[in-house]
Amino acid sequence: MNPVSEEQSGPRLEALRLGFIGAGRLAQALALALQQAGAPVAWVGSRRPDGARAMAGMLQACQACDPQGVADHCDLVFITTPDAAIAGVAETVAWRAGQGVVHCSGATSVAVLQPAADAGAWIGGFHPMQAFGADPQAAVRSLPGCTVAIEAAAPPLDAWLHALAQRLGCAGLTLPPGARARYHASGGYASQHVHVLLAEAVRLWQSWGATEQQALDALLPLLRGTLASLARSGVAGGMPGPVSRGDAGTVRLHRQALQAVDPAMRDLYDRLCVRGVALAQAAGRLDPAQVSLMQQTLDALPDQKE
């Protein structure tokens, strides 16, 4: 990589004037975290002036303005609007050369910021792999240790973003162009889809009259143990359950019970088991005979007898 001259590098991290366009949950949590990390946000703008004022009031020495005011005053601008609004912000705001313009979407291509690049700004992405709830302070506490996906072609912007991730106590991940949607979908499996799977489990408890709370009281400790096993032994090595040990008899009983409740639920179970068999086989946990028996079990039409 060629060395970057002082003129090309922009201001040092300590001197950066940071601003946000968009004042929702992610913006509030990230701005508060940056302030606590010694990188205060000076300006915040939003299409909703009351939202900008409310967020500015949460921060020290931060002023509310319109989106153009953020671009006029700041060296590095985080666009934290809903994904569908990012392109509109990039098109309607006047940017300048040597300025960093970064969106915080997990799935949206950095290419939507091309109008800023055409004006000479450095464009990129900065996405914390974390869920942001309604409590900004709780979200701030959840940030340390998480991964931040960073995409920036310009070396100065790349250096700024990695330095900010480090300040936040996060691991900066350099994401190659074109990988954002795959990266973001992976987060869905570890977050959104877990809720869907637990909803299926709760339905089974409710089928005999138990409540959702009773189900969660029983299942959440199991989930916490599963997470600990994942961290300790890896994806395949830490996988529990009948599929991982080739217990076709238990899988057969599961399929019969699920078919009686809802054939669509049994179908989802089957699809997950097929993937589980492949995972266990790749890890050397199932021999060919066990794999064949599991495949036969999953291919058979289940009856409704337990």
KEKE-165876 format. One record per residue (C-alpha): residue number from 0; y, z, x; residue in one letter. Coordinates in nm, 4 decimals, m for minus. Example, Ala and Ser with C-alpha at 12.3 -4.5 7.8 and 13.67 -1.06 7.14 Angstrom:
BEGIN
> seq_v_w_u_type
> 0_m0.4500_0.7800_1.2300_A .
> 1_m0.1060_0.7140_1.3670_S .
This chain:
BEGIN
> seq_v_w_u_type
> 0_0.0000_0.0000_0.0000_M .
> 1_0.3426_m0.0910_0.1350_N .
> 2_0.5818_0.1978_0.1973_P .
> 3_0.8467_0.2460_m0.0675_V .
> 4_1.2055_0.2503_0.0459_S .
> 5_1.4448_0.5231_m0.0634_E .
> 6_1.6235_0.2723_m0.2874_E .
> 7_1.2955_0.1737_m0.4550_Q .
> 8_1.1551_0.5223_m0.4971_S .
> 9_1.4143_0.6635_m0.7354_G .
> 10_1.5048_1.0329_m0.7425_P .
> 11_1.2692_1.2996_m0.6128_R .
> 12_1.0624_1.4866_m0.8687_L .
> 13_1.2846_1.7953_m0.8502_E .
> 14_1.5893_1.5860_m0.9365_A .
> 15_1.4346_1.3877_m1.2226_L .
> 16_1.6144_1.3969_m1.5547_R .
> 17_1.3356_1.4051_m1.8145_L .
> 18_1.3682_1.3040_m2.1773_G .
> 19_1.1546_1.2530_m2.4872_F .
> 20_1.1803_1.0013_m2.7688_I .
> 21_0.9757_1.1539_m3.0489_G .
> 22_0.9705_1.5215_m3.1417_A .
> 23_0.6246_1.5844_m3.2874_G .
> 24_0.3468_1.8212_m3.1854_R .
> 25_0.2549_1.6498_m2.8592_L .
> 26_0.6199_1.6227_m2.7534_A .
> 27_0.6894_1.9889_m2.8262_Q .
> 28_0.3842_2.1129_m2.6362_A .
> 29_0.4332_1.8824_m2.3392_L .
> 30_0.8053_1.9575_m2.3116_A .
> 31_0.7450_2.3328_m2.3268_L .
> 32_0.4720_2.3028_m2.0644_A .
> 33_0.6962_2.0985_m1.8361_L .
> 34_0.9742_2.3540_m1.8734_Q .
> 35_0.7375_2.6368_m1.7801_Q .
> 36_0.6193_2.4320_m1.4815_A .
> 37_0.9719_2.3931_m1.3459_G .
> 38_1.0344_2.0394_m1.4708_A .
> 39_1.2706_2.0955_m1.7638_P .
> 40_1.3419_1.8378_m2.0312_V .
> 41_1.7128_1.7674_m2.0659_A .
> 42_1.7286_1.5300_m2.3639_W .
> 43_1.5277_1.4658_m2.6780_V .
> 44_1.5804_1.1961_m2.9368_G .
> 45_1.4138_1.1023_m3.2628_S .
> 46_1.4622_0.8817_m3.5664_R .
> 47_1.4894_1.2141_m3.7482_R .
> 48_1.7964_1.3961_m3.6092_P .
> 49_1.6796_1.7292_m3.7529_D .
> 50_1.3494_1.6924_m3.5675_G .
> 51_1.5294_1.6255_m3.2386_A .
> 52_1.7563_1.9258_m3.2913_R .
> 53_1.4631_2.1529_m3.3727_A .
> 54_1.2744_2.0499_m3.0598_M .
> 55_1.5836_2.0774_m2.8410_A .
> 56_1.6329_2.4294_m2.9749_G .
> 57_1.2901_2.5257_m2.8426_M .
> 58_1.3911_2.4309_m2.4875_L .
> 59_1.6441_2.5628_m2.2390_Q .
> 60_1.9546_2.3508_m2.1749_A .
> 61_1.8187_2.0598_m2.3759_C .
> 62_2.0378_1.8366_m2.5914_Q .
> 63_1.9471_1.6352_m2.9001_A .
> 64_2.0645_1.2778_m2.9403_C .
> 65_1.9437_0.9408_m3.0633_D .
> 66_1.6757_0.7422_m2.8753_P .
> 67_1.9321_0.5315_m2.6927_Q .
> 68_2.1032_0.8448_m2.5653_G .
> 69_1.7752_0.9607_m2.4079_V .
> 70_1.7407_0.6268_m2.2269_A .
> 71_2.1033_0.6390_m2.1110_D .
> 72_2.0764_0.9881_m1.9610_H .
> 73_1.7212_1.0118_m1.8252_C .
> 74_1.5291_0.8870_m1.5227_D .
> 75_1.1905_0.9317_m1.6882_L .
> 76_1.1450_0.8893_m2.0630_V .
> 77_0.8307_0.9922_m2.2509_F .
> 78_0.7813_0.8018_m2.5774_I .
> 79_0.5885_1.0398_m2.8030_T .
> 80_0.6316_0.8682_m3.1389_T .
> 81_0.3329_0.7729_m3.3568_P .
> 82_0.1447_0.4856_m3.1956_D .
> 83_0.2670_0.2299_m3.4481_A .
> 84_0.6302_0.3039_m3.3573_A .
> 85_0.6014_0.2718_m2.9769_I .
> 86_0.6572_m0.1043_m2.9665_A .
> 87_0.9643_m0.0737_m3.1878_G .
> 88_1.1186_0.1864_m2.9569_V .
> 89_1.0497_m0.0326_m2.6551_A .
> 90_1.2162_m0.3300_m2.8231_E .
> 91_1.5239_m0.1639_m2.9699_T .
> 92_1.6305_0.0667_m2.6848_V .
> 93_1.8268_m0.0740_m2.3907_A .
> 94_1.6533_0.0246_m2.0662_W .
> 95_1.7603_m0.0070_m1.7030_R .
> 96_1.6079_m0.0926_m1.3681_A .
> 97_1.4371_0.1863_m1.1748_G .
> 98_1.3868_0.3997_m1.4830_Q .
> 99_1.0423_0.5283_m1.5842_G .
> 100_0.9351_0.4563_m1.9426_V .
> 101_0.6012_0.6080_m2.0381_V .
> 102_0.4169_0.6408_m2.3653_H .
> 103_0.1741_0.9237_m2.4385_C .
> 104_m0.0731_0.7354_m2.6554_S .
> 105_m0.4379_0.7456_m2.5593_G .
> 106_m0.5395_0.4082_m2.7030_A .
> 107_m0.2244_0.1914_m2.7088_T .
> 108_m0.1878_m0.0598_m2.4275_S .
> 109_0.0917_m0.0051_m2.1789_V .
> 110_0.1789_m0.3712_m2.2418_A .
> 111_0.3685_m0.2697_m2.5580_V .
> 112_0.6369_m0.1378_m2.3213_L .
> 113_0.6959_m0.4865_m2.1769_Q .
> 114_1.0550_m0.5065_m2.3118_P .
> 115_1.1382_m0.2099_m2.0873_A .
> 116_0.9680_m0.3790_m1.7924_A .
> 117_1.1668_m0.6955_m1.8607_D .
> 118_1.4814_m0.4855_m1.8161_A .
> 119_1.3563_m0.3636_m1.4769_G .
> 120_1.2103_m0.0285_m1.5838_A .
> 121_0.8777_0.1005_m1.4544_W .
> 122_0.6304_0.1354_m1.7407_I .
> 123_0.3174_0.3438_m1.7790_G .
> 124_0.0997_0.5803_m1.9777_G .
> 125_0.0597_0.9591_m1.9605_F .
> 126_m0.2014_1.0956_m2.2002_H .
> 127_m0.3389_1.4514_m2.1883_P .
> 128_m0.7021_1.4576_m2.3047_M .
> 129_m0.6428_1.7510_m2.5358_Q .
> 130_m0.5936_1.8211_m2.9062_A .
> 131_m0.2477_1.9381_m3.0154_F .
> 132_m0.2365_2.1627_m3.3188_G .
> 133_0.0523_2.2978_m3.5198_A .
> 134_0.1254_2.5846_m3.2769_D .
> 135_0.3088_2.4449_m2.9690_P .
> 136_0.2557_2.7620_m2.7652_Q .
> 137_m0.1192_2.7506_m2.8257_A .
> 138_m0.1192_2.3853_m2.7206_A .
> 139_0.0672_2.4764_m2.4011_V .
> 140_m0.2000_2.7327_m2.3185_R .
> 141_m0.4705_2.4704_m2.3669_S .
> 142_m0.3205_2.2221_m2.1199_L .
> 143_m0.4138_2.3736_m1.7796_P .
> 144_m0.7430_2.2320_m1.6619_G .
> 145_m0.7406_1.9278_m1.8904_C .
> 146_m0.7339_1.5684_m1.7669_T .
> 147_m0.4247_1.3499_m1.7950_V .
> 148_m0.4909_0.9766_m1.7973_A .
> 149_m0.2191_0.8045_m1.5937_I .
> 150_m0.1501_0.4332_m1.5850_E .
> 151_0.1423_0.3070_m1.3791_A .
> 152_0.1608_m0.0042_m1.1619_A .
> 153_0.4845_0.0944_m0.9864_A .
> 154_0.4119_0.3359_m0.6975_P .
> 155_0.7174_0.5569_m0.7630_P .
> 156_0.6249_0.6080_m1.1283_L .
> 157_0.2610_0.6671_m1.0388_D .
> 158_0.3698_0.9342_m0.7897_A .
> 159_0.6007_1.1023_m1.0444_W .
> 160_0.3305_1.1170_m1.3112_L .
> 161_0.0593_1.2512_m1.0824_H .
> 162_0.3008_1.5130_m0.9500_A .
> 163_0.3893_1.6203_m1.3045_L .
> 164_0.0210_1.6421_m1.4004_A .
> 165_m0.0351_1.8654_m1.0982_Q .
> 166_0.2604_2.0822_m1.1976_R .
> 167_0.1017_2.1270_m1.5400_L .
> 168_m0.2237_2.2436_m1.3815_G .
> 169_m0.3994_1.9282_m1.4995_C .
> 170_m0.6221_1.6750_m1.3267_A .
> 171_m0.4517_1.3377_m1.2991_G .
> 172_m0.6879_1.0479_m1.3719_L .
> 173_m0.5790_0.6989_m1.2649_T .
> 174_m0.6763_0.4721_m1.5538_L .
> 175_m0.7197_0.0989_m1.4811_P .
> 176_m0.5469_m0.1552_m1.7067_P .
> 177_m0.7486_m0.2435_m2.0165_G .
> 178_m0.9477_0.0812_m2.0295_A .
> 179_m0.7289_0.2885_m2.2623_R .
> 180_m0.9142_0.2224_m2.5883_A .
> 181_m1.2521_0.3009_m2.4281_R .
> 182_m1.1107_0.6135_m2.2673_Y .
> 183_m0.9623_0.7315_m2.5960_H .
> 184_m1.2794_0.6547_m2.7935_A .
> 185_m1.4711_0.8768_m2.5515_S .
> 186_m1.2464_1.1637_m2.6545_G .
> 187_m1.3394_1.1007_m3.0167_G .
> 188_m1.7028_1.1702_m2.9385_Y .
> 189_m1.6153_1.5029_m2.7775_A .
> 190_m1.3681_1.6102_m3.0462_S .
> 191_m1.3405_1.4216_m3.3760_Q .
> 192_m1.7085_1.3325_m3.4086_H .
> 193_m1.8133_1.6897_m3.3370_V .
> 194_m1.6340_1.7828_m3.6602_H .
> 195_m1.8272_1.5119_m3.8448_V .
> 196_m2.1601_1.6370_m3.7097_L .
> 197_m2.0769_1.9959_m3.8015_L .
> 198_m1.9760_1.8799_m4.1492_A .
> 199_m2.3265_1.7346_m4.1872_E .
> 200_m2.4751_2.0640_m4.0706_A .
> 201_m2.2583_2.2576_m4.3174_V .
> 202_m2.3787_2.0318_m4.6001_R .
> 203_m2.7346_2.1321_m4.5188_L .
> 204_m2.6464_2.5008_m4.5408_W .
> 205_m2.4654_2.4409_m4.8680_Q .
> 206_m2.7785_2.2686_m5.0067_S .
> 207_m2.9455_2.6109_m5.0386_W .
> 208_m2.6295_2.7893_m5.1567_G .
> 209_m2.4772_2.9131_m4.8307_A .
> 210_m2.1031_2.8858_m4.7689_T .
> 211_m1.9219_2.6886_m4.5036_E .
> 212_m1.8160_3.0128_m4.3360_Q .
> 213_m2.1755_3.1357_m4.3190_Q .
> 214_m2.2763_2.8057_m4.1624_A .
> 215_m1.9978_2.8176_m3.9041_L .
> 216_m2.0736_3.1808_m3.8212_D .
> 217_m2.4247_3.0701_m3.7308_A .
> 218_m2.3520_2.7321_m3.5730_L .
> 219_m2.0448_2.8003_m3.3589_L .
> 220_m2.2290_3.0390_m3.1221_P .
> 221_m2.4929_2.7666_m3.0879_L .
> 222_m2.2213_2.5131_m3.0087_L .
> 223_m2.0648_2.7429_m2.7503_R .
> 224_m2.4037_2.7841_m2.5849_G .
> 225_m2.4471_2.4071_m2.5842_T .
> 226_m2.1106_2.3609_m2.4144_L .
> 227_m2.2038_2.6161_m2.1494_A .
> 228_m2.5303_2.4322_m2.0891_S .
> 229_m2.3454_2.1009_m2.0579_L .
> 230_m2.1094_2.2454_m1.7992_A .
> 231_m2.3974_2.3987_m1.6070_R .
> 232_m2.6634_2.1268_m1.6222_S .
> 233_m2.4960_1.7997_m1.7205_G .
> 234_m2.5406_1.5735_m2.0229_V .
> 235_m2.9108_1.4962_m1.9989_A .
> 236_m3.0219_1.8029_m1.8054_G .
> 237_m2.8613_2.0409_m2.0532_G .
> 238_m2.9743_1.8695_m2.3746_M .
> 239_m3.1734_2.1090_m2.5977_P .
> 240_m3.3829_2.0428_m2.9067_G .
> 241_m3.7039_1.8703_m3.0128_P .
> 242_m3.6027_1.5197_m2.9007_V .
> 243_m3.5467_1.6352_m2.5429_S .
> 244_m3.8954_1.7873_m2.5256_R .
> 245_m4.0777_1.5125_m2.7156_G .
> 246_m4.1587_1.7281_m3.0198_D .
> 247_m4.2336_1.4497_m3.2676_A .
> 248_m4.3770_1.6904_m3.5237_G .
> 249_m4.0486_1.8785_m3.5615_T .
> 250_m3.8529_1.5540_m3.5772_V .
> 251_m4.0866_1.4398_m3.8571_R .
> 252_m4.0160_1.7578_m4.0544_L .
> 253_m3.6408_1.7152_m4.0002_H .
> 254_m3.6520_1.3582_m4.1325_R .
> 255_m3.8454_1.4601_m4.4422_Q .
> 256_m3.6005_1.7404_m4.5206_A .
> 257_m3.2935_1.5233_m4.4639_L .
> 258_m3.4355_1.2378_m4.6732_Q .
> 259_m3.4658_1.4799_m4.9643_A .
> 260_m3.1005_1.5844_m4.9320_V .
> 261_m2.9426_1.2453_m4.8578_D .
> 262_m3.1045_0.9305_m4.7147_P .
> 263_m2.7767_0.8417_m4.5434_A .
> 264_m2.7854_1.1761_m4.3640_M .
> 265_m3.1411_1.1037_m4.2493_R .
> 266_m3.0307_0.7599_m4.1283_D .
> 267_m2.7549_0.9139_m3.9163_L .
> 268_m3.0061_1.1641_m3.7770_Y .
> 269_m3.2414_0.8772_m3.6878_D .
> 270_m2.9686_0.6882_m3.5037_R .
> 271_m2.8755_0.9956_m3.3038_L .
> 272_m3.2402_1.0633_m3.2212_C .
> 273_m3.2874_0.7093_m3.0901_V .
> 274_m2.9994_0.7647_m2.8480_R .
> 275_m3.1365_1.1075_m2.7624_G .
> 276_m3.4778_0.9653_m2.6760_V .
> 277_m3.3178_0.7123_m2.4415_A .
> 278_m3.1111_0.9877_m2.2778_L .
> 279_m3.4103_1.2170_m2.2285_A .
> 280_m3.6214_0.9284_m2.0984_Q .
> 281_m3.3569_0.8264_m1.8445_A .
> 282_m3.3458_1.1875_m1.7216_A .
> 283_m3.7241_1.1894_m1.6721_G .
> 284_m3.7814_1.4521_m1.9395_R .
> 285_m4.0152_1.2383_m2.1526_L .
> 286_m4.3214_1.0497_m2.0343_D .
> 287_m4.4130_0.7055_m2.1784_P .
> 288_m4.6602_0.8523_m2.4285_A .
> 289_m4.3963_1.0921_m2.5656_Q .
> 290_m4.1409_0.8127_m2.5922_V .
> 291_m4.3875_0.5935_m2.7815_S .
> 292_m4.4761_0.8733_m3.0254_L .
> 293_m4.1074_0.9510_m3.0876_M .
> 294_m4.0354_0.5839_m3.1537_Q .
> 295_m4.3248_0.5612_m3.3994_Q .
> 296_m4.2017_0.8749_m3.5759_T .
> 297_m3.8492_0.7401_m3.6088_L .
> 298_m3.9683_0.3966_m3.7263_D .
> 299_m4.1852_0.5418_m4.0053_A .
> 300_m4.0507_0.5649_m4.3583_L .
> 301_m4.0113_0.9366_m4.4335_P .
> 302_m4.1481_1.0889_m4.7496_D .
> 303_m3.9682_1.3797_m4.9138_Q .
> 304_m4.2222_1.6531_m4.8479_K .
> 305_m4.1366_1.9410_m4.6177_E .
